[in-house]
């Protein structure tokens, strides 16, 4: 059966994109353009400490005034960059979040092919549709990286030549952290991921047109999936260093690539589950049963625990060692991002643990949907907490720029994914495990 995109869903996606674009535009327009505007904003919020105190001794009055004024001017400049970074950072977080879902779905698709999984072929077309977002999402991601890596904005501190000139640690990393080399790596990453997706979908469509029991296209996908997974594991780690960890260039973690991967996989699998349940509610994918939903929920639960294990391992080891250049990463987040930092831990661990621990609950669609929504929101906040401390610092807020960015990319994601679902029948043909998948019960 072919999927038909409802006009209401298409209109809903377009409305989200329009509202999101308005919010993004409002965020850029409301950003201050000078330190004078920052001063006025701080005064309006009662945060203006610009007037230096009067000295009782005339001999020290001028010196104290000049020192205080210079420090205040430096503070205003720093705050100006943070506030200017906010709409860029909001755009970046939302862009990466939805791109991450598509990339995780691609990896999950490849894993199922390489493992010759028997339960999942009925879900392959949903996975292929989600990975369709890789192309527009990847292009936007590349443009944002180019604008940031060449210092059109200030979100990557290592892209600022003045900062690099006065920072020996960042200067030592400049062989890796520079705009040109980062974009070359990004092009390699994106090119490799999109190439695999192109051929996997091509062979999938060719399988539909082949003669009955012709499994040649399945074998081709199996071979390229095994090779892709090796490429993916290396490039995903480097991508996480370049695109996320480099916001804090003085800090590094050997667990970071795995940490980002765990969040990526749980978001992708959650999205697969939500779209599958939605399609079933619309009368499609009747062959998908409670056992398939149970397995998706099981992966959601498992990767949530894996993500928590990595979060705890990274946090506990750094806390226990108490090395200044390491703990500063968490001190910034605990002091300035206390609520989102610990809130996302509860949303990404405690909530899935309580709702999906019971095997029976994994078969209840509304339980899976409820948990899935919380997981996705929680991991958006996780990306937010990874990016914002290094770009906007204590000037963070979840307001119009952040909500607008999420709405825009959500609308784009819905439009691209559900349009891709219409391109081929929802059940592929000539997969040797399709019969097992259709009859999957336990």
Beta strands, then each sheet from edge to edge (+ up, - down):
end
